Amino acid sequence: MMVTRLSAQMYPLVLLCMLAALSWTWGPVTAGRSCSETRQVYADKGYSTNTAPLTKISGEHLRLCPQDYTCCSSQMEETLAHQSETDFLTAIEDTSQFLLTTFTQRHRKFDEFFRELIDLSEKSMNQMFTKTYGRLFTQNANVFQELFVELRRYYSGGSVSLTEVLSDFWSRLVERVFSLVNPQYQFSEEYLECVSKHAEQLQPFGDLPRKLRVQVSRALIAARALVQGLATGRDIVNKAVKLSAGAECVSALMRQWYCPLCRGMPSLRPCHSLCLNVMKGCLANRADLDTEWNNFIDAMYQVSEKLEGPFNMELAVDSISVKVSEAIMHMQENSVTTSAKVFQGCGNPRPASGRSRRSPNEPGSNRRPFRNYTPEEKPTTAAGTNLDRLVSELKERLRPMRGFWVSLPHTICNDENMATDVTNEERCWNGQASGRYLHEVAGDGLVSQSKNPEVEVDIAKPDVRTRQLIMELRVATNRLKQAQAGTDNDFVDSEVEEGSGSGGGNGGERYSDDWPGYGPNSSPNSKGPRNPQTPIKPPRARDRTATKRTKGRSSSAISLPALSLVYCLSVMVTAAPMWR
């Protein structure tokens, strides 16, 4: 009886001891579990497993991951945190590769194409004018060469005013052509300066200089703006993808990507919503690029359309030879009237000596006048590259670039290697364990991250480098918008206005000189009083190298062929009409 009673009293105590023994033997369900999968993944990334536990250990040493039993040592956690930052930046670079490739390749293609167009335009002009006029052109070729030198310099980004370049070209050309259509006279440098100074009033080339200025300026401005815009886009992307991740971002990246590995679940990927919150927090400043980025892309697209239409670079450079030849023919046809006006305004020139006079029948003077190109003679670029095709390809690539930065978190998290599918929210890593992620997804941009549960973002302290990129985008967009209007904001006088005149300058300019038949407040182009505030055109600097004249020294003219030149000269000697 005593033994039975004792046994009954000790039964609960024995049971408790047995449970305690079992608990001591088994421990927590995760303790002592193998870490072989974690070690294998860690080794595959190129890291030594010397510090990797063979079985799960207590996680009290962890700083970023949940402090449960773990397969990661402190050194592993730190290493994987750095790896998470590398993976993040690599994901951004991979996602933005489309942008970088497009801007880099398109910049090279357009730049090569535009430069080749200018080269072919000059080559075609030299060939055609040499064939047409022979020695008469080659002796004056430097005038045309200098024009193309300046056009290239402008396109390459030089501080060049297209209006001044074209104005100077026509001023130099009117001197040469005026001498050529008046071979019976010799003109001093001062006399030819008088001719070019008043070319705006004379309009010896008719309206062709204005037409050429409008067409070439619009096309070159748009072409340069587009190529510069492509370079800016390339540089912006390069800078944006190289912005480093902050400490809070790195911690969040580690928690979502590598804490499952430390828990011994290397195949468990983060929940889609968790990934979005982490990415939106890490990319908050980049998302703020979105507005200016979209404006920039829109401006690029619109300039592309201009080049495809009214600002077509192919047509513009091809028209240089045509319009110059038409302008020279116009001056030939109106040489009697133009010369008479010049003689009235600049005085009578000295007759040329008998030796310096040229007969229209001399070699080089009986060639046919300048003419327009036939379609077969129009230049084509190497490999048959076509501007319309280049622009069309660029526009196709620009369209998907809108909204890139604000959609970047979604693009990264939609990658199956980065997060689970949005439909699989039950079997994913929620930041603590396997299960549904319960937090709401934050909005886009810096300000919206105040409620981000994963990344602590200081919304009162915008990133300085991102602000700099925003300013660069604004400057580039403004330049592109100016180009759409045919203007270059580097030069106020480069605006393509509907003016007229042979000098290619502003049609509103007037000069202070009093010409015969007009009072001090009138000009040949205006019967009414002149605005006294209208600026006086400054004297043009003489290019002695180009003109091969020295001050005070007269030059004997070279005759320019024209079918009716002999008749025109005989009439011109006796005719002296007033300025009209």
C-alpha positions in Angstrom: 0.0 0.0 0.0 2.8 2.4 0.9 4.6 1.8 -2.4 1.4 2.3 -4.4 0.6 5.5 -2.6 4.2 6.8 -3.1 4.0 5.9 -6.8 0.8 7.8 -7.2 2.3 10.9 -5.5 5.5 10.8 -7.6 3.8 10.3 -11.0 3.4 14.0 -11.8 7.0 14.7 -10.8 8.3 11.9 -13.0 6.3 13.1 -15.9 7.7 16.6 -15.6 11.2 15.2 -15.5 10.6 13.1 -18.6 9.3 16.2 -20.5 12.2 18.2 -19.4 14.6 15.5 -20.6 12.9 15.3 -23.9 13.0 19.1 -24.3 16.7 19.2 -23.5 17.3 16.4 -26.0 15.3 17.9 -28.9 15.6 21.6 -28.3 13.9 24.1 -30.6 12.8 22.6 -33.9 15.3 24.7 -35.9 18.3 24.3 -33.6 21.1 22.1 -35.0 19.5 21.9 -38.5 22.0 21.6 -41.3 23.2 24.8 -43.1 24.5 23.0 -46.2 22.2 24.8 -48.7 23.2 28.2 -47.3 26.9 27.3 -47.4 26.5 26.1 -51.0 24.8 29.4 -52.1 27.4 31.4 -50.2 30.3 29.5 -51.8 28.7 29.9 -55.3 28.9 33.7 -54.9 32.7 33.3 -54.5 32.9 33.7 -50.7 34.9 31.4 -48.3 32.8 29.2 -46.1 35.3 29.2 -43.3 33.1 31.5 -41.2 29.8 29.7 -42.2 28.3 27.5 -39.5 27.7 23.9 -40.3 24.4 23.9 -38.5 22.1 26.7 -37.3 23.3 28.7 -34.4 21.7 31.4 -32.1 21.1 34.6 -34.0 21.7 37.1 -31.2 24.7 38.5 -33.1 22.7 39.5 -36.1 22.2 43.3 -36.8 20.0 43.2 -39.8 18.2 39.9 -40.0 15.7 38.5 -37.4 17.7 37.2 -34.4 16.4 33.7 -34.6 18.5 30.6 -35.2 20.6 31.3 -38.2 23.1 29.9 -40.7 25.0 33.3 -40.9 27.8 34.5 -38.8 28.3 38.3 -38.2 30.9 38.3 -41.0 28.6 36.6 -43.4 25.8 39.1 -42.7 28.1 42.0 -43.4 29.4 40.4 -46.6 25.9 39.7 -47.8 24.8 43.3 -47.0 27.6 44.5 -49.4 26.4 41.9 -51.9 22.9 43.2 -51.7 24.0 46.7 -52.6 26.0 45.3 -55.6 23.0 43.3 -56.7 20.8 46.4 -56.4 23.2 48.6 -58.5 23.6 45.9 -61.1 19.8 45.6 -61.4 19.6 49.3 -62.1 22.4 49.2 -64.7 20.8 46.2 -66.4 17.4 47.8 -66.5 18.7 51.1 -67.8 21.0 49.5 -70.4 18.3 50.1 -73.0 18.5 53.8 -72.3 22.3 53.9 -72.3 22.6 51.9 -75.5 20.0 53.9 -77.3 21.6 57.3 -76.4 25.1 56.2 -77.1 24.5 54.5 -80.4 22.0 57.1 -81.7 24.4 59.9 -80.8 27.2 58.2 -82.8 25.0 57.5 -85.8 23.4 61.0 -86.0 26.7 62.7 -85.4 28.4 60.8 -88.2 25.5 61.3 -90.5 25.2 65.1 -90.0 29.0 65.6 -90.4 28.9 63.5 -93.5 26.1 65.6 -94.9 28.1 68.8 -94.5 31.2 67.2 -96.0 29.2 65.9 -99.0 27.5 69.3 -99.5 30.9 71.0 -99.7 32.3 68.3 -102.0 29.3 68.5 -104.3 29.5 72.3 -104.5 33.2 72.1 -105.3 32.7 69.5 -108.0 29.7 71.3 -109.6 31.1 74.8 -109.5 34.5 73.7 -110.8 32.8 71.9 -113.6 30.7 75.0 -114.3 33.2 77.8 -113.9 36.6 76.1 -113.7 39.3 78.5 -112.8 36.9 81.3 -111.9 35.6 79.2 -109.1 38.9 77.8 -107.9 40.4 81.3 -107.7 37.5 82.3 -105.3 37.0 78.9 -103.6 38.2 80.2 -100.3 35.0 82.1 -99.8 33.0 78.9 -100.0 35.5 76.9 -98.0 35.3 79.4 -95.1 31.5 79.1 -95.1 31.7 75.3 -94.5 34.5 75.7 -91.9 32.2 77.9 -89.9 29.2 75.6 -90.4 31.2 72.7 -89.1 32.4 74.8 -86.1 28.9 75.7 -85.2 27.6 72.1 -85.5 30.5 70.9 -83.3 29.4 73.2 -80.5 31.6 76.2 -81.2 30.6 79.7 -80.2 29.4 80.7 -83.6 26.5 82.8 -84.7 24.9 81.3 -87.9 23.5 84.7 -88.7 26.9 86.3 -88.7 28.5 83.4 -90.6 26.0 83.6 -93.4 26.0 87.4 -93.4 29.7 87.5 -93.7 29.6 84.9 -96.5 27.2 86.9 -98.6 29.1 90.1 -98.0 32.3 88.5 -99.2 30.5 86.9 -102.1 28.9 90.2 -103.3 32.4 91.7 -103.5 33.7 88.9 -105.6 30.7 88.7 -107.9 30.5 92.5 -108.2 34.1 92.6 -109.4 33.5 89.7 -111.8 30.5 91.3 -113.5 32.4 94.6 -113.8 35.8 93.5 -115.4 36.4 96.9 -117.0 36.9 98.5 -113.6 39.4 98.0 -110.8 38.1 98.4 -107.2 40.0 99.3 -104.1 39.4 97.5 -100.8 37.6 100.5 -99.4 35.3 100.6 -102.5 34.4 96.9 -102.1 33.8 97.4 -98.4 31.3 100.1 -99.4 29.6 97.6 -101.7 29.3 94.9 -99.0 28.3 97.3 -96.3 25.2 98.3 -98.3 24.3 94.9 -99.6 21.3 94.8 -97.3 19.8 97.8 -99.2 21.1 96.7 -102.6 19.7 93.1 -102.3 21.9 92.0 -105.3 21.0 88.4 -104.6 17.3 89.0 -104.2 15.5 87.1 -101.5 17.8 84.0 -101.7 20.1 84.8 -98.8 17.1 85.1 -96.5 15.7 81.8 -97.7 19.0 80.1 -97.3 19.5 81.5 -93.8 16.1 80.3 -92.7 16.5 76.8 -94.1 20.1 76.2 -93.0 19.8 77.9 -89.6 16.7 75.9 -88.6 18.2 72.6 -89.8 21.7 73.1 -88.2 20.2 74.4 -84.9 17.9 71.4 -84.7 20.6 68.9 -85.7 23.1 70.3 -83.2 20.4 70.4 -80.4 19.4 66.8 -81.2 23.0 65.5 -81.1 23.7 67.4 -77.9 20.4 66.1 -76.4 21.5 62.5 -77.1 24.8 63.2 -75.4 23.0 64.7 -72.4 20.7 61.7 -72.1 23.6 59.4 -72.2 25.4 61.3 -69.5 22.3 61.7 -67.3 21.7 57.9 -67.3 25.4 57.2 -66.6 25.3 59.5 -63.6 21.9 58.3 -62.3 22.8 54.6 -62.3 26.0 55.3 -60.4 24.4 57.0 -57.4 25.3 54.9 -54.3 22.8 53.4 -52.0 22.4 54.8 -48.5 22.8 52.8 -45.2 19.1 52.5 -44.7 18.6 51.3 -48.2 21.4 48.7 -47.9 19.8 47.3 -44.7 16.4 47.0 -46.4 18.0 45.3 -49.4 19.8 42.8 -47.1 16.6 42.1 -45.2 14.6 41.2 -48.3 17.2 39.4 -50.4 19.6 37.6 -48.0 17.9 37.2 -44.7 16.0 34.2 -46.1 19.4 32.7 -46.9 20.5 33.2 -43.4 17.3 31.4 -42.2 18.3 28.4 -44.3 15.7 29.1 -47.0 17.8 30.2 -50.0 15.0 29.6 -52.5 12.5 31.8 -50.8 12.1 35.1 -52.5 10.7 38.4 -51.1 7.1 39.2 -51.5 6.3 41.5 -54.4 4.9 44.3 -52.2 7.9 44.1 -49.8 10.2 44.5 -52.9 8.2 47.5 -54.1 8.5 49.3 -50.7 12.2 48.6 -50.5 12.8 49.8 -54.1 10.6 52.8 -53.8 12.5 53.8 -50.7 15.9 53.2 -52.3 15.0 54.9 -55.5 13.0 57.8 -54.1 15.4 60.5 -55.4 15.6 58.9 -58.8 11.9 58.9 -59.1 12.0 62.7 -58.7 13.8 62.8 -62.0 10.6 61.7 -63.7 8.9 65.0 -64.5 12.0 66.7 -66.0 12.9 63.4 -67.7 9.6 63.2 -69.4 9.8 66.8 -70.5 13.3 66.1 -71.9 12.1 63.0 -73.8 9.1 64.9 -75.2 11.4 67.7 -76.4 13.7 65.2 -78.1 10.8 63.6 -79.8 9.5 66.9 -81.1 12.9 68.0 -82.4 13.2 64.7 -84.2 9.9 65.3 -85.9 11.1 68.8 -87.0 14.2 67.2 -88.6 11.9 64.8 -90.3 9.8 67.7 -91.7 10.5 71.4 -92.1 14.0 71.4 -90.5 15.2 68.6 -92.7 19.0 68.6 -92.6 19.5 66.7 -95.8 17.4 69.2 -97.8 19.0 72.1 -96.1 22.7 71.3 -96.8 21.7 70.1 -100.3 20.1 73.5 -100.9 23.3 75.5 -100.2 24.8 74.9 -103.6 21.5 75.4 -105.4 20.6 78.7 -103.6 24.1 80.1 -104.0 24.1 79.4 -107.7 20.6 80.9 -108.1 21.8 84.0 -106.1 24.8 84.5 -108.4 22.6 84.1 -111.5 20.2 86.7 -110.0 23.0 89.2 -109.6 24.2 88.5 -113.1 20.8 89.1 -114.5 20.4 92.4 -112.6 24.1 93.5 -112.8 23.3 96.7 -114.7 20.8 98.0 -112.1 22.9 96.9 -109.2 26.1 98.4 -110.6 24.4 101.7 -111.3 23.2 101.9 -107.8 26.6 101.1 -106.4 28.2 103.7 -108.6 25.7 106.3 -107.4 26.3 105.4 -103.7 30.0 104.5 -103.6 31.3 106.7 -106.4 32.7 106.0 -109.9 35.4 103.4 -109.9 38.6 103.7 -111.8 38.8 102.0 -115.2 41.0 98.9 -115.3 44.2 99.0 -117.3 44.1 97.3 -120.7 46.3 94.4 -119.4 44.0 93.6 -116.5 40.8 93.6 -118.6 39.5 90.3 -119.6 37.6 89.5 -122.7 34.5 87.4 -122.3 36.0 85.0 -124.8 39.1 84.3 -122.7 39.5 80.7 -121.4 37.4 80.1 -118.3 34.9 82.7 -119.2 32.7 80.9 -121.7 31.3 78.3 -119.4 27.6 77.8 -118.8 25.9 79.6 -115.9 25.4 78.0 -112.5 22.5 75.6 -112.6 20.4 73.5 -110.2 21.3 69.8 -109.6 19.5 67.0 -111.3 18.2 64.3 -109.1 21.0 62.0 -110.2 23.6 64.5 -109.1 22.3 65.1 -105.6 24.7 63.7 -103.0 23.9 60.6 -100.9 25.6 59.6 -97.7 27.8 56.5 -97.4 26.0 53.2 -97.1 22.8 55.0 -98.3 21.9 56.2 -94.8 18.6 58.1 -94.8 17.6 60.8 -92.3 14.0 59.7 -92.2 15.0 56.2 -91.3 17.3 57.4 -88.5 14.6 59.6 -87.1 12.0 56.9 -87.3 14.2 54.5 -85.4 15.0 57.1 -82.7 11.3 58.0 -82.2 10.5 54.3 -81.7 13.1 54.1 -78.9 12.1 57.4 -77.3 8.5 56.4 -76.7 9.1 53.7 -74.0 11.6 56.0 -72.2 8.8 58.1 -70.7 8.2 57.3 -67.0 11.3 55.2 -66.8 12.5 56.4 -63.4 9.2 56.3 -61.6 8.5 52.8 -63.0 12.0 51.5 -62.2 10.9 49.8 -58.8 8.2 47.9 -60.7 10.5 46.9 -63.5 13.0 45.5 -61.0 10.5 43.7 -58.8 8.8 42.2 -61.8 11.9 40.2 -62.4 11.3 36.7 -61.0 14.8 36.6 -59.7 14.2 39.6 -57.5 10.7 38.9 -56.0 7.8 36.6 -56.2 5.0 37.1 -58.6 2.3 39.4 -57.4 -0.2 36.5 -57.4 2.0 34.5 -55.1 1.8 36.4 -51.8 1.4 33.5 -49.4 4.6 31.6 -50.1 7.1 34.5 -50.0 9.5 36.2 -47.6 7.7 39.0 -45.8 10.8 40.4 -44.0 10.5 38.2 -40.9 9.3 34.8 -42.1 7.5 33.0 -44.9 4.0 34.5 -45.2 1.9 37.3 -46.6 3.2 40.8 -46.5 0.7 43.0 -44.8 2.0 46.5 -45.2 0.7 48.9 -47.9 2.9 49.9 -50.8 4.2 53.5 -50.5 3.7 56.1 -53.3 6.3 57.3 -55.8 8.9 60.0 -55.2 10.7 61.4 -52.2 7.8 62.9 -50.3 5.7 59.8 -50.4 8.4 57.8 -48.5 7.4 59.3 -45.2 5.1 56.3 -44.7 7.4 53.7 -46.1 7.6 50.8 -43.6 10.9 49.4 -45.0 13.2 52.2 -45.7 13.6 55.3 -43.5 14.0 58.2 -45.9 14.7 61.9 -44.9 12.2 63.6 -47.1 13.4 67.0 -45.9 16.8 66.4 -47.4 16.8 65.9 -51.2 19.8 64.4 -52.8 22.2 67.1 -54.1 23.4 65.0 -57.0 19.8 64.3 -58.1 19.0 68.0 -58.0 22.0 68.6 -60.2 20.7 66.0 -62.7 17.3 67.7 -62.7 18.9 71.1 -63.5 20.9 69.5 -66.4 17.7 68.1 -67.8 16.0 71.4 -67.6 18.8 73.1 -69.5 18.8 70.5 -72.2 15.0 70.6 -72.5 15.1 74.4 -72.9 17.7 74.1 -75.6 15.6 71.6 -77.4 12.5 73.8 -77.2 14.4 76.7 -78.6 15.5 74.5 -81.5 11.9 73.6 -82.2 11.4 77.3 -82.8 14.5 77.5 -85.0 16.4 79.5 -82.5 19.6 79.1 -80.6 19.5 80.6 -77.1 23.3 81.1 -77.2 22.8 83.8 -79.8 20.0 86.3 -79.7 20.6 87.2 -83.3 20.3 83.6 -84.5 16.5 83.7 -84.4 15.2 82.8 -87.8 13.0 85.8 -88.6 11.1 86.5 -91.8 13.4 89.3 -92.8 15.0 89.9 -96.2 18.3 91.1 -97.6 21.3 89.8 -99.4 23.5 90.0 -96.4 21.6 87.4 -94.5 21.3 89.6 -91.4 18.3 91.1 -89.7 16.0 92.6 -92.3 15.3 95.5 -90.0 18.9 96.8 -89.9 19.5 100.2 -91.5 22.6 102.2 -92.1 23.4 105.8 -91.3 25.0 106.6 -94.7 23.1 109.1 -96.9 22.6 107.7 -100.3 21.9 109.8 -103.4 18.3 110.8 -103.9 17.4 110.3 -100.2 17.5 112.4 -97.1 19.2 111.5 -93.8 16.0 109.8 -92.6 15.3 107.6 -95.5 16.7 104.6 -97.3 16.2 102.8 -100.6 14.0 100.3 -98.9 11.8 102.8 -97.2 10.1 105.9 -98.4 9.2 107.1 -94.9 11.4 108.4 -92.1 13.9 106.1 -90.6 13.8 105.1 -87.0 16.7 107.0 -85.4 17.2 104.2 -82.8 17.8 101.6 -85.5 21.3 100.3 -84.9 24.0 101.1 -87.5 25.7 98.1 -89.0 29.3 98.0 -87.8 32.0 97.7 -90.4 33.0 94.2 -91.2 36.5 93.1 -90.4 38.4 92.5 -93.6 39.8 89.0 -94.2 43.0 89.9 -96.0 44.0 86.2 -96.3 40.8 85.3 -98.0 40.6 88.4 -100.2 44.3 88.6 -101.0 44.1 92.4 -101.0 46.1 94.9 -99.0 44.7 98.2 -97.8 44.9 100.9 -100.5 45.7 98.4 -103.2 43.4 97.9 -106.1 42.5 94.6 -107.5 41.9 93.7 -111.2 38.6 91.9 -111.6 38.1 88.5 -113.2 35.2 88.4 -115.6 32.2 86.2 -114.9 30.5 84.5 -117.9 27.0 85.3 -118.8 25.2 84.9 -122.1 24.3 88.5 -122.3 27.3 89.9 -120.5 28.8 91.9 -123.5 25.4 93.6 -124.1 25.0 94.3 -120.4 28.4 96.0 -120.2 27.7 98.2 -123.2 24.5 99.4 -121.6 26.0 99.8 -118.2 28.6 102.3 -119.4 25.9 104.8 -120.4 23.1 103.9 -118.0 23.1 105.3 -114.5 19.7 104.9 -113.0 18.9 106.3 -109.6 18.5 104.2 -106.5 15.1 102.7 -106.3 
